[in-house]
Amino acid sequence: MGVSRGRLSQYKLLQKEKRLQKHLVKTVLFSRQELFSLLDQYNTVVVKPSYGPGNLIISFVNNKYQIKSTNKIITITNKEDMFEYINQYEIKQKYYIIQPLQPARTPYQFFVTVHRKNSTSNWCVTSITKCSDSKILITNTQQYFFEKYKGLSYIVANKLGKSFPTCNTIVVEFITDDKKNIGICEAILHFSISKWDQYQSLRGSLIPKTDLLTSSTFRGYVKRYNEVIIKPCNGQHGLGVVQIKRTQHQSYEIHSGISTITKPNIDEIYKYAMDTIYTSNKDYIIQEKVQLATIDECSLDVRVITQKYESGWNVTGKIVKLAGKGFIVTNAAQKLLTLEDAIQDSTILSKNSEAFHKKIDEVCLSAANQLDKKNIGLKIIGFDVGITDEGDIWIIEGNYVPDLTMFKEHKDQNVYMNILKINNRKK
């Protein structure tokens, strides 16, 4: 029988590893009895759904119960009323877990990402993401803790990787208190559909700088790049994608769809972004915004279809998507163009379409071969490729179930028919 991907099942699995036992933060199934018991012991607990992001922090302070979610804080005097409120208004899934939490004593929080090329490869730590800017480890001890985090992450990954062979990216959440105790809160599995998993496979290629979305990375990326994109790890069709921009007047804009909201400082734009984003209850990444070439001030990118057949991967189709006026994504394209026509009408300085065809092919075929190392039976990948005015090529992301209907509008109908023909071959 397979192991559940739920938080409690993973906790029980990791508990079987002796080297992890003293580091695992106590985790129990949510119930009235367990909630009251842990609050009596610790005063503050965190309640998390069995699957997915989102949590509630419940504290007993000054003889009152404070319930803090992502975008609101509720205070209730009576214990029973507190429990009823949570059950009625906050519980959305069938199962939740509870963990003790002592905010004042957990100033250091990090996400450690471990990745492997496929189920037979060794795990490697690819990034350590800081969660907030409230406090940092003292410089002369930071490296010591990072090495500890890495060592424990390998143990976690090896343990979970055996039970989840199709998962090649795992994020381990660590906390370190003021007594230098290291706690493992949880491990988050990122399967092949996750953009964070895809980034791990393609990092070092022509893909924008990307990290997990946290308070720290949000502030760091906005200050460094001025314009950033926030998108769900598991999402399609541009849903949930927002853009954050720092203006010349040092105010901040958040752009979603065709609407733009302006806030006077980074704290307010972060709060607004979190209130907006986390209503969708997903894990997110933050990414450097590539300044795409435009036609009539509308951004464009290239959908490139790569398919695996005969001797390997081949590029079988390209079409340019032109974003609608005021939109930040091209998913709702106002127009579809051939690469040749788009280059001629765009702000791209070089008009040598043959050179762009060759360069895009090289980049996408290289990326397809990298992703194919996952051994998950990929036969088709649709890449969204960005081109800057200067002619630089960037892979925005790859889609393992690309929409092919847009190629019906291609000038050469043989392109569409050939893609379908290859796609419908017996695997």
C-alpha positions as CSV (number, residue, x, y, z in Angstrom):
1,M,0.0,0.0,0.0
2,G,1.4,3.4,-0.9
3,V,2.1,6.2,1.6
4,S,-0.3,9.1,1.6
5,R,1.1,12.5,0.6
6,G,-0.7,14.1,3.6
7,R,1.3,15.9,6.3
8,L,0.5,13.4,9.1
9,S,1.5,10.4,6.9
10,Q,4.8,12.0,6.0
11,Y,5.5,12.8,9.6
12,K,4.9,9.2,10.7
13,L,7.1,8.0,7.9
14,L,10.0,10.4,8.9
15,Q,9.6,9.4,12.5
16,K,10.9,5.9,11.6
17,E,14.2,7.5,10.8
18,K,16.2,7.7,14.1
19,R,18.4,10.5,12.8
20,L,15.3,12.7,12.3
21,Q,13.3,11.9,15.4
22,K,14.7,14.7,17.7
23,H,14.3,17.3,15.0
24,L,10.7,16.6,13.9
25,V,8.2,19.2,15.2
26,K,5.4,17.3,17.0
27,T,2.5,16.8,14.6
28,V,-1.0,15.4,15.5
29,L,-4.3,15.1,13.8
30,F,-6.6,18.1,14.4
31,S,-9.3,17.5,17.0
32,R,-11.0,19.3,19.8
33,Q,-9.0,17.3,22.4
34,E,-5.6,17.7,20.7
35,L,-6.2,21.4,20.1
36,F,-7.0,22.2,23.7
37,S,-4.2,19.9,25.0
38,L,-1.5,21.6,22.9
39,L,-2.7,25.1,23.7
40,D,-2.5,24.2,27.4
41,Q,1.1,23.1,26.9
42,Y,2.5,25.7,24.4
43,N,0.0,28.6,24.3
44,T,0.5,28.9,20.5
45,V,-0.2,26.3,17.8
46,V,-0.4,26.2,14.1
47,V,-3.2,24.4,12.3
48,K,-2.5,23.2,8.7
49,P,-4.6,21.4,6.1
50,S,-3.5,17.8,5.5
51,Y,-2.7,18.8,1.9
52,G,-1.6,22.1,0.4
53,P,-0.6,25.5,1.8
54,G,-2.4,27.8,4.2
55,N,-2.4,27.8,8.0
56,L,-4.0,29.2,11.2
57,I,-2.0,30.4,14.1
58,I,-3.9,30.1,17.4
59,S,-2.6,31.7,20.5
60,F,-3.8,32.0,24.1
61,V,-2.8,35.5,25.2
62,N,-4.2,37.6,28.1
63,N,-7.0,35.1,28.7
64,K,-8.2,35.4,25.1
65,Y,-7.8,33.2,22.0
66,Q,-6.3,34.9,19.0
67,I,-6.9,33.2,15.6
68,K,-4.6,34.6,12.9
69,S,-5.0,33.6,9.2
70,T,-3.2,35.1,6.2
71,N,-5.4,38.1,5.9
72,K,-7.2,38.5,9.2
73,I,-7.0,38.3,13.0
74,I,-10.0,37.2,15.2
75,T,-10.1,37.4,19.0
76,I,-12.5,35.1,21.0
77,T,-12.8,34.8,24.8
78,N,-14.3,31.4,25.2
79,K,-12.4,28.2,24.4
80,E,-15.5,26.4,23.0
81,D,-16.5,29.4,20.9
82,M,-13.0,29.5,19.5
83,F,-13.2,25.8,18.5
84,E,-16.7,26.3,16.9
85,Y,-15.5,29.3,15.0
86,I,-12.6,27.4,13.5
87,N,-14.8,24.5,12.5
88,Q,-17.4,26.7,10.9
89,Y,-15.3,29.3,9.1
90,E,-11.8,28.0,8.7
91,I,-11.9,24.3,8.2
92,K,-12.2,23.6,4.4
93,Q,-10.7,20.1,4.1
94,K,-11.6,16.8,5.8
95,Y,-8.3,16.5,7.7
96,Y,-6.0,19.0,9.4
97,I,-2.9,18.7,11.6
98,I,-1.7,20.7,14.6
99,Q,1.9,21.6,15.6
100,P,3.2,23.6,18.6
101,L,4.5,27.0,17.8
102,Q,6.4,29.5,19.9
103,P,6.9,32.6,17.6
104,A,9.2,34.5,19.9
105,R,11.5,31.6,20.1
106,T,11.6,30.7,16.4
107,P,13.3,33.6,14.7
108,Y,15.1,31.6,12.0
109,Q,13.0,29.9,9.3
110,F,14.3,28.6,6.0
111,F,13.1,26.4,3.1
112,V,15.8,24.0,1.8
113,T,15.2,22.6,-1.7
114,V,16.6,19.2,-2.6
115,H,16.4,17.9,-6.2
116,R,17.4,14.9,-8.2
117,K,17.4,14.4,-11.9
118,N,15.3,11.2,-11.6
119,S,14.4,8.4,-9.2
120,T,17.8,6.7,-9.6
121,S,19.9,9.9,-9.2
122,N,21.4,11.3,-6.0
123,W,19.8,14.2,-4.2
124,C,21.4,17.6,-4.3
125,V,20.6,20.8,-2.3
126,T,19.8,23.4,-4.9
127,S,18.7,26.4,-2.8
128,I,18.2,27.7,0.8
129,T,15.4,30.2,0.9
130,K,15.0,32.6,3.8
131,C,11.4,33.0,4.9
132,S,11.4,36.5,6.5
133,D,13.6,39.5,7.2
134,S,12.8,39.7,10.9
135,K,16.1,38.2,11.9
136,I,19.1,36.4,10.4
137,L,21.6,34.0,11.8
138,I,24.8,35.4,13.2
139,T,27.3,35.4,10.4
140,N,29.8,33.1,12.1
141,T,27.2,30.5,12.8
142,Q,25.1,30.7,9.7
143,Q,27.2,28.4,7.6
144,Y,27.2,25.9,10.5
145,F,23.4,25.8,10.5
146,F,23.2,25.7,6.7
147,E,25.4,22.6,6.7
148,K,23.1,21.0,9.3
149,Y,20.1,21.9,7.3
150,K,21.6,20.3,4.2
151,G,22.6,17.1,6.0
152,L,19.1,16.7,7.5
153,S,17.5,17.5,4.1
154,Y,19.3,14.6,2.4
155,I,18.0,12.3,5.1
156,V,14.4,13.5,4.6
157,A,14.7,13.3,0.8
158,N,16.1,9.8,0.8
159,K,13.4,8.6,3.2
160,L,10.5,10.3,1.2
161,G,12.0,9.6,-2.2
162,K,11.7,5.9,-1.7
163,S,8.0,6.2,-1.0
164,F,7.4,8.8,-3.8
165,P,9.7,7.7,-6.7
166,T,8.0,10.2,-9.1
167,C,8.8,13.1,-6.9
168,N,12.2,14.7,-7.7
169,T,11.9,18.0,-5.8
170,I,11.3,18.3,-2.1
171,V,11.3,21.4,0.0
172,V,12.1,21.0,3.7
173,E,11.0,23.7,6.2
174,F,13.4,24.3,9.1
175,I,13.1,26.5,12.2
176,T,15.9,27.2,14.7
177,D,15.1,28.7,18.1
178,D,17.2,31.0,20.2
179,K,18.7,27.9,21.9
180,K,20.0,26.8,18.5
181,N,17.7,23.8,18.4
182,I,16.8,22.7,14.8
183,G,13.3,21.7,14.0
184,I,11.8,20.2,10.9
185,C,8.3,21.5,10.4
186,E,7.4,19.6,7.2
187,A,8.5,18.5,3.8
188,I,6.6,19.7,0.7
189,L,6.6,17.4,-2.3
190,H,6.9,19.1,-5.8
191,F,6.0,16.7,-8.6
192,S,6.7,17.2,-12.3
193,I,3.7,19.4,-12.8
194,S,5.2,22.0,-10.3
195,K,7.0,25.0,-11.8
196,W,9.4,24.8,-8.9
197,D,10.4,21.3,-9.9
198,Q,10.7,22.4,-13.5
199,Y,13.0,25.3,-12.5
200,Q,15.3,22.9,-10.7
201,S,15.7,20.9,-13.9
202,L,16.3,23.9,-16.0
203,R,18.3,26.1,-13.6
204,G,21.5,27.3,-15.3
205,S,19.7,27.4,-18.6
206,L,18.1,30.5,-20.2
207,I,15.3,30.8,-17.6
208,P,14.6,33.9,-15.4
209,K,15.9,33.9,-11.8
210,T,13.3,32.2,-9.7
211,D,12.7,31.4,-6.0
212,L,10.0,30.3,-3.7
213,L,7.7,33.1,-2.6
214,T,8.3,34.2,0.9
215,S,8.3,37.6,2.7
216,S,12.1,37.7,2.2
217,T,12.2,36.8,-1.4
218,F,9.4,39.2,-2.2
219,R,11.2,42.2,-0.8
220,G,14.6,41.1,-2.2
221,Y,13.3,40.5,-5.7
222,V,11.3,43.7,-5.9
223,K,14.2,45.8,-4.8
224,R,16.7,44.0,-7.1
225,Y,14.6,43.7,-10.3
226,N,11.9,46.4,-10.0
227,E,9.5,44.2,-11.9
228,V,8.7,40.6,-10.8
229,I,6.2,37.9,-11.7
230,I,4.4,35.8,-9.0
231,K,2.8,32.6,-10.2
232,P,1.4,29.4,-8.7
233,C,3.6,26.4,-8.7
234,N,0.7,24.3,-10.1
235,G,-1.3,26.4,-12.5
236,Q,-2.2,26.8,-16.2
237,H,-3.6,29.3,-18.6
238,G,-2.1,32.3,-16.7
239,L,-4.5,31.9,-13.8
240,G,-3.2,33.4,-10.6
241,V,-0.3,35.2,-12.2
242,V,0.4,38.7,-11.0
243,Q,3.1,41.3,-11.7
244,I,4.6,43.6,-9.1
245,K,6.3,46.8,-10.3
246,R,8.3,49.5,-8.5
247,T,7.6,52.8,-10.1
248,Q,9.8,55.8,-10.5
249,H,8.0,57.5,-7.7
250,Q,8.9,54.6,-5.4
251,S,5.3,53.5,-5.1
252,Y,4.4,49.9,-6.0
253,E,1.9,48.5,-8.5
254,I,0.3,45.0,-8.6
255,H,-1.1,44.1,-12.0
256,S,-3.5,41.2,-12.4
257,G,-5.5,40.6,-15.6
258,I,-6.1,44.1,-16.8
259,S,-6.5,45.7,-13.4
260,T,-3.7,47.6,-11.6
261,I,-3.6,48.6,-7.9
262,T,-1.0,51.1,-6.5
263,K,0.3,51.1,-3.0
264,P,2.7,53.6,-1.4
265,N,5.3,51.2,0.1
266,I,6.5,47.7,-0.1
267,D,4.8,46.6,3.2
268,E,1.4,47.5,1.9
269,I,1.9,46.0,-1.6
270,Y,3.2,42.8,0.1
271,K,0.1,42.6,2.4
272,Y,-2.2,43.3,-0.6
273,A,-0.5,40.6,-2.7
274,M,-0.7,38.1,0.1
275,D,-4.4,38.9,0.7
276,T,-5.1,38.5,-3.0
277,I,-2.8,35.5,-3.8
278,Y,-3.4,33.2,-0.9
279,T,-7.2,33.2,-1.3
280,S,-6.3,30.6,-4.0
281,N,-4.6,28.4,-1.5
282,K,-1.5,27.4,-3.6
283,D,2.2,27.4,-3.3
284,Y,3.8,30.2,-5.3
285,I,7.1,31.1,-6.9
286,I,8.5,34.6,-7.6
287,Q,10.4,35.3,-10.8
288,E,12.4,38.0,-12.4
289,K,10.3,39.8,-15.0
290,V,11.8,39.5,-18.5
291,Q,11.2,42.6,-20.5
292,L,9.5,41.1,-23.6
293,A,9.5,42.6,-27.0
294,T,6.2,44.2,-28.0
295,I,3.9,45.0,-31.0
296,D,1.9,48.2,-30.5
297,E,2.9,48.1,-26.7
298,C,1.5,44.6,-26.3
299,S,3.9,41.9,-25.1
300,L,4.6,38.8,-27.2
301,D,6.1,35.4,-26.7
302,V,6.5,32.3,-28.8
303,R,4.8,28.9,-28.1
304,V,7.2,26.2,-29.2
305,I,6.0,22.6,-29.5
306,T,8.7,20.0,-29.0
307,Q,7.8,16.3,-29.6
308,K,9.8,13.1,-29.0
309,Y,9.8,10.6,-31.8
310,E,12.2,8.4,-33.8
311,S,15.8,9.5,-32.8
312,G,14.8,12.0,-30.1
313,W,13.3,15.5,-29.5
314,N,12.2,17.7,-32.4
315,V,10.7,21.1,-32.8
316,T,7.5,20.6,-34.7
317,G,5.8,24.0,-34.4
318,K,6.1,27.7,-33.4
319,I,3.5,30.4,-33.2
320,V,3.7,33.9,-31.6
321,K,1.1,34.9,-29.1
322,L,0.4,38.6,-28.7
323,A,-1.0,39.7,-25.3
324,G,-4.2,41.7,-25.2
325,K,-4.0,45.4,-24.5
326,G,-3.2,45.9,-20.8
327,F,-2.6,42.1,-20.1
328,I,0.6,40.8,-18.5
329,V,0.2,37.3,-19.9
330,T,-0.3,36.1,-23.5
331,N,-2.6,33.2,-22.6
332,A,-5.6,35.3,-23.6
333,A,-3.9,36.2,-26.9
334,Q,-5.5,38.9,-29.0
335,K,-3.6,37.7,-32.1
336,L,-1.6,34.7,-33.3
337,L,1.3,35.3,-35.7
338,T,4.1,33.5,-37.5
339,L,7.5,34.2,-36.1
340,E,8.5,35.9,-39.3
341,D,5.6,38.3,-39.3
342,A,5.9,39.1,-35.5
343,I,9.6,39.9,-35.8
344,Q,9.0,42.3,-38.6
345,D,6.2,44.2,-36.8
346,S,7.8,44.1,-33.3
347,T,10.3,46.2,-31.3
348,I,13.0,43.4,-31.8
349,L,16.0,45.2,-33.3
350,S,17.3,42.3,-35.5
351,K,14.9,41.2,-38.2
352,N,16.8,38.0,-39.1
353,S,14.0,35.5,-38.5
354,E,16.1,32.6,-39.7
355,A,18.6,33.2,-36.9
356,F,15.8,33.4,-34.3
357,H,14.4,30.1,-35.6
358,K,17.7,28.4,-35.1
359,K,18.4,29.9,-31.7
360,I,14.9,29.1,-30.3
361,D,15.2,25.5,-31.6
362,E,18.6,25.0,-29.9
363,V,17.3,26.4,-26.5
364,C,14.0,24.4,-26.5
365,L,15.7,21.1,-27.6
366,S,18.3,21.5,-24.9
367,A,15.5,22.2,-22.3
368,A,13.4,19.2,-23.6
369,N,16.4,16.9,-23.2
370,Q,17.0,18.2,-19.6
371,L,13.3,17.6,-18.6
372,D,13.3,14.2,-20.3
373,K,15.9,13.0,-17.7
374,K,13.1,12.8,-15.2
375,N,12.1,9.5,-16.8
376,I,8.4,10.3,-16.6
377,G,7.5,9.4,-20.1
378,L,7.4,12.8,-21.7
379,K,6.4,12.8,-25.4
380,I,5.4,16.5,-25.9
381,I,6.4,19.8,-24.2
382,G,5.0,23.2,-25.1
383,F,7.5,25.9,-24.2
384,D,6.7,29.6,-23.8
385,V,9.7,31.5,-25.0
386,G,10.3,35.2,-24.5
387,I,12.3,37.4,-26.8
388,T,13.7,40.8,-25.7
389,D,14.2,43.8,-27.9
390,E,17.9,43.0,-28.0
391,G,17.1,39.5,-29.3
392,D,17.9,37.6,-26.1
393,I,16.0,34.3,-25.7
394,W,14.4,33.2,-22.4
395,I,12.4,30.1,-21.5
396,I,9.5,31.3,-19.5
397,E,8.1,27.8,-18.7
398,G,7.2,24.5,-20.2
399,N,3.8,22.8,-20.3
400,Y,3.5,19.0,-20.5
401,V,-0.1,19.2,-21.8
402,P,0.1,22.1,-24.2
403,D,-2.9,23.6,-26.0
404,L,-2.6,22.7,-29.6
405,T,-5.7,24.4,-30.9
406,M,-3.9,27.7,-31.5
407,F,-2.0,26.1,-34.3
408,K,-5.2,25.8,-36.3
409,E,-4.7,29.5,-37.1
410,H,-1.1,28.9,-38.4
411,K,-0.6,30.0,-42.0
412,D,0.8,26.6,-42.8
413,Q,-1.9,24.0,-41.8
414,N,0.6,21.3,-42.4
415,V,2.3,22.4,-39.1
416,Y,-0.9,21.7,-37.1
417,M,-1.6,18.4,-38.9
418,N,1.9,17.2,-38.4
419,I,1.8,18.0,-34.6
420,L,-1.4,16.0,-34.3
421,K,-0.1,13.1,-36.3
422,I,3.0,12.7,-34.1
423,N,1.0,13.3,-30.9
424,N,-1.5,10.5,-31.9
425,R,1.1,7.9,-32.6
426,K,1.0,4.8,-30.4
427,K,3.3,5.3,-27.4
